[in-house]
Amino acid sequence: MILKYFLAEGVVCQHELFLASAQDSPDGILQELPSPIVDDVAVPRPVEQPRLSSEPQESLDAMKIAWRYQNLPKVQSTLTSSSRFGHYYDVSKTMEAEIRQAAKCHRFYLPDHFNQTAPSHSPTLESYSALLKSLQEVIQKEGFAVAASSGKSRNILRIGLQSLGSSLWGDDLCCCDNPKHTHALTTFLYGLRALLRSSLAVAVVTMPSHLIQNRALMGRIAKLSDTVIALESFKGSERETNPLYKDYHGLLHVRQVPHLNCLASQFPDHKDLAFKLKRKQFSIERLHLPPDLSETVSRVSRGEVPGVAVAASACGSTTNKHLDF
């Protein structure tokens, strides 16, 4: 879904696309891009002005937990910003063919470029080598290289690579504990990083990290990336039936953020993020527990705890077990 958002934003901004896949056809992925929303509908509502001190405060605004929580600010789940960035999309509808075909897209479908039964004696798999070669040709021929002198206006190339590291690319990182092609993916990422640093291009790479058991390898992959996020789904886990997470579909972990032109990167203030796929949008919100509004006291009195009454009688105090010091 994030890859589709990335490609849809490129179509709306009139950027050129490069989409590579080993399972789904690139044409099929492009046909499922979400539809952009009209700007008038997507404008966020203005922030309400704070009330004056002379106005009476409604009784519904007061919290029911305790008096010390009444002055605390309410938790804002949605991640809003004062300045608008990008466009909004409706995932319940697909992008119109006229808008999609207006953008120029370069496609790389692995079954059409490479025979996976071919032997490989190089540190990089033949599939990764063919993908890197195809990327280099597009960057050189279309004038995306920084050193290229072109009279026409320069554009941005958005690169989307789907499920790298899976067995569909001929890689065995997800199939066995001791893979033979341990350095194939990292070697490809080194080459991809060199292409991106010398061209007007940006890439989004998705990987089945939940199937790769080698944590050291995942650490090296993260070091070769500028931004790393991980999606942890609740499907099939104990959190799926937990009522605390009933409003979400999974957690979003920010593993790494860019630190270009600075000594240390700045992580967001709220690290506990969750995502949910609504009918019309993919939403990322702050994860917080709802307030406990129950009228009954949840804690157990000390007199009912075993050993408290015995200790009190040994000190010569009264035998009332409900006495709370």
C-alpha positions in Angstrom: 0.0 0.0 0.0 2.8 2.4 0.8 4.4 1.6 -2.6 1.2 2.4 -4.3 1.0 5.7 -2.5 4.5 6.5 -3.6 3.8 5.7 -7.3 0.4 7.5 -7.2 2.1 10.7 -5.9 4.6 10.4 -8.8 1.8 10.2 -11.3 0.0 13.3 -9.9 3.3 15.3 -9.7 4.1 14.3 -13.4 7.3 12.4 -12.4 8.6 9.4 -14.4 8.2 6.0 -12.8 10.3 2.8 -12.8 8.5 -0.2 -11.4 10.2 -3.6 -10.9 8.5 -6.8 -9.7 9.0 -10.5 -9.8 5.5 -11.7 -8.9 2.8 -9.2 -9.9 2.9 -7.6 -13.3 3.9 -4.0 -13.2 0.8 -3.1 -15.4 -1.4 -4.8 -12.8 0.1 -2.8 -10.0 -0.3 0.5 -11.9 -4.0 -0.3 -12.5 -4.5 -0.6 -8.7 -3.1 2.9 -7.8 -5.5 4.8 -5.6 -7.5 7.7 -7.0 -6.5 11.2 -6.1 -9.1 13.3 -4.2 -10.1 16.8 -5.4 -8.2 19.5 -3.6 -11.3 21.3 -2.4 -12.4 18.1 -0.5 -8.9 17.3 0.8 -8.3 20.7 2.5 -8.1 20.1 6.3 -10.5 21.9 8.5 -9.3 25.1 10.3 -8.3 24.8 13.9 -10.9 26.0 16.3 -10.1 29.1 18.4 -9.6 28.5 22.2 -12.4 29.6 24.5 -12.2 32.7 26.5 -11.8 32.4 30.3 -15.1 34.1 30.9 -17.1 31.5 29.0 -18.5 28.6 31.1 -17.0 25.3 30.4 -19.4 22.5 29.6 -19.6 19.6 32.0 -18.9 17.1 29.2 -15.4 18.4 28.7 -14.3 17.4 32.2 -12.7 14.0 32.4 -14.2 11.4 34.7 -11.0 9.7 35.9 -9.6 12.0 38.5 -9.3 15.7 39.3 -5.6 15.8 38.5 -6.2 14.8 34.8 -8.6 17.5 34.0 -6.0 20.1 33.0 -4.0 17.6 30.8 -4.4 18.1 27.0 -6.4 15.6 25.1 -4.5 13.0 23.1 -4.5 13.7 19.4 -4.3 10.4 17.5 -4.0 11.7 13.9 -0.6 13.0 12.7 -1.5 16.5 11.5 0.9 19.2 10.3 0.5 23.0 10.0 1.6 22.9 6.4 0.1 20.6 3.8 2.5 18.2 2.0 1.5 16.0 -0.9 -1.9 14.9 -2.1 -4.7 12.8 -0.7 -6.0 9.6 -2.2 -9.1 7.4 -2.0 -8.1 3.7 -1.8 -11.7 2.6 -2.5 -11.3 3.8 -6.1 -8.6 3.3 -8.7 -6.9 6.0 -10.6 -8.5 6.9 -14.0 -6.7 5.5 -17.0 -6.3 9.0 -18.6 -4.4 10.2 -15.5 -2.3 7.0 -15.2 -1.4 6.9 -18.9 -0.2 10.5 -18.9 2.8 9.5 -16.7 5.7 7.8 -18.4 6.5 4.5 -16.7 9.4 2.1 -17.2 8.6 -1.5 -16.3 10.9 -4.4 -15.3 9.1 -7.8 -15.0 11.6 -10.5 -14.0 10.1 -13.4 -16.0 10.5 -11.3 -19.2 14.2 -10.4 -18.6 15.8 -13.4 -17.0 15.7 -17.2 -16.8 15.9 -18.1 -13.1 17.4 -21.5 -13.8 20.6 -20.0 -15.1 23.6 -20.6 -12.9 25.2 -17.8 -11.0 28.9 -17.6 -10.1 29.1 -13.9 -9.2 28.4 -12.3 -5.8 25.4 -10.7 -7.3 22.5 -12.8 -8.6 21.7 -12.6 -12.3 18.3 -11.2 -11.5 19.8 -8.3 -9.4 22.4 -7.7 -12.1 19.7 -7.4 -14.8 17.7 -5.1 -12.7 20.7 -2.8 -11.9 21.6 -2.8 -15.6 18.1 -1.8 -16.6 18.1 1.0 -14.1 21.4 2.3 -15.3 20.2 2.3 -18.9 17.0 4.3 -18.0 19.0 6.8 -16.0 21.5 7.4 -18.8 19.1 7.4 -21.8 16.4 9.5 -20.2 18.8 12.2 -18.9 18.4 11.6 -15.1 22.1 11.6 -14.4 23.4 14.6 -12.6 26.4 15.0 -14.9 24.2 14.7 -18.1 23.8 17.9 -20.0 20.3 18.2 -21.4 18.6 21.2 -22.9 15.1 20.0 -21.8 13.7 20.6 -18.3 14.9 18.0 -15.8 12.5 15.6 -14.1 12.5 13.2 -11.2 12.6 9.4 -11.5 10.6 7.5 -8.9 11.8 3.9 -8.6 9.7 1.2 -6.9 11.2 -2.2 -6.3 8.8 -4.8 -4.9 9.7 -7.7 -2.5 13.5 -7.8 -2.9 15.1 -10.6 -1.1 12.3 -13.1 -1.7 12.7 -16.4 -3.4 11.0 -15.0 -6.5 14.1 -13.1 -7.3 16.2 -16.2 -7.0 17.4 -15.3 -3.5 17.5 -17.8 -0.7 17.5 -15.4 2.3 13.9 -16.4 3.2 14.3 -20.1 2.5 17.1 -21.4 4.7 19.1 -20.4 7.8 22.5 -20.5 6.0 21.8 -18.9 2.6 24.4 -19.2 -0.2 23.7 -15.7 -1.6 24.3 -13.8 1.7 25.9 -10.8 0.0 23.8 -10.7 -3.1 21.2 -8.3 -1.8 23.6 -6.0 0.0 25.9 -5.9 -3.2 22.8 -4.8 -5.2 21.9 -2.1 -2.7 25.5 -0.7 -2.9 25.1 -0.4 -6.6 21.6 1.1 -6.3 22.9 3.6 -3.7 25.6 4.7 -6.1 23.1 5.2 -8.9 20.8 7.3 -6.7 23.6 9.5 -5.4 24.6 10.4 -8.9 21.1 10.9 -10.5 17.8 12.7 -9.9 16.1 9.6 -8.7 14.6 8.3 -5.5 13.7 4.6 -4.7 11.3 2.8 -2.4 12.3 -0.9 -1.8 9.9 -3.3 0.0 11.3 -6.5 1.6 9.7 -9.4 3.4 11.7 -8.7 6.6 9.5 -11.1 8.7 10.8 -14.0 6.6 14.5 -13.1 6.9 15.8 -14.6 10.1 19.4 -13.2 9.9 19.3 -10.1 12.1 22.8 -9.1 11.2 21.9 -9.0 7.5 18.9 -6.8 8.2 21.2 -4.5 10.2 23.5 -4.1 7.1 20.5 -3.5 4.9 19.3 -0.7 7.2 22.7 0.9 7.1 22.6 1.0 3.4 19.2 2.9 3.4 18.3 6.4 4.3 14.9 5.7 5.8 13.7 2.4 7.2 10.2 1.7 8.4 8.7 -1.7 9.4 5.1 -2.7 9.4 4.1 -5.3 12.0 0.7 -6.8 11.3 -1.6 -8.1 14.0 -2.9 -10.8 11.7 -2.3 -14.2 13.2 -0.9 -12.9 16.5 -2.2 -12.5 20.0 -2.8 -8.8 19.5 -5.4 -9.5 16.9 -7.9 -10.6 19.6 -6.7 -8.1 22.2 -9.4 -5.4 22.8 -6.7 -2.7 23.3 -5.7 -3.0 19.6 -9.2 -3.5 18.2 -9.1 -0.2 16.3 -5.8 -0.9 14.5 -4.4 -3.4 12.0 -0.7 -3.3 13.1 2.2 -1.3 14.4 4.5 1.0 12.4 8.2 1.0 13.6 10.5 3.8 12.5 13.9 2.1 12.4 15.9 4.8 10.8 15.5 8.3 9.5 17.7 10.3 7.1 20.7 12.1 8.6 22.1 13.9 5.6 24.1 17.1 6.3 23.8 16.6 10.1 25.7 14.7 12.7 22.8 12.9 14.3 19.3 12.2 13.0 16.2 13.5 14.8 13.6 10.9 15.6 9.9 11.8 15.9 8.6 12.7 19.3 6.0 9.9 19.2 7.6 6.5 18.5 4.4 4.4 19.3 2.6 4.5 15.9 -0.1 2.2 14.6 -1.7 1.9 11.2 -5.1 0.8 10.0 -6.5 0.4 6.5 -9.9 2.1 6.4 -12.3 1.9 3.5 -11.0 5.0 1.8 -7.6 5.6 3.3 -4.5 4.1 4.9 -4.1 5.9 8.2 -1.1 6.2 10.6 -2.0 7.3 14.1 -0.4 7.6 17.5 -1.0 4.5 19.6 -2.4 5.3 23.0 -4.6 3.4 25.5 -8.2 4.6 26.0 -9.0 6.1 29.5 -10.5 3.8 32.1 -13.9 5.2 32.9 -15.1 2.4 35.2 -16.7 3.4 38.4 -15.4 0.4 40.4 -12.0 0.4 42.1 -9.7 -2.1 40.3 -7.0 -2.4 43.0 -7.2 -4.9 45.8 -7.1 -3.6 49.3 -4.0 -4.5 51.3 -6.0 -6.3 54.0 -7.0 -8.9 51.5 -3.5 -9.6 50.4 -2.1 -12.8 52.0 0.4 -12.1 54.7 -0.6 -8.5 55.5 -2.9 -9.4 58.4 -0.3 -11.8 59.9 2.4 -9.1 59.8 0.0 -6.6 61.5 -0.8 -8.9 64.3 2.8 -9.7 64.9 3.5 -6.0 65.5 0.9 -5.9 68.2 -1.6 -3.7 66.2 -5.3 -4.3 65.8 -6.6 -7.3 64.0 -8.7 -5.3 61.6 -7.5 -6.6 58.3 -9.2 -3.8 56.3 -7.2 -1.1 58.0 -5.1 0.7 55.4 -1.9 2.5 56.5 
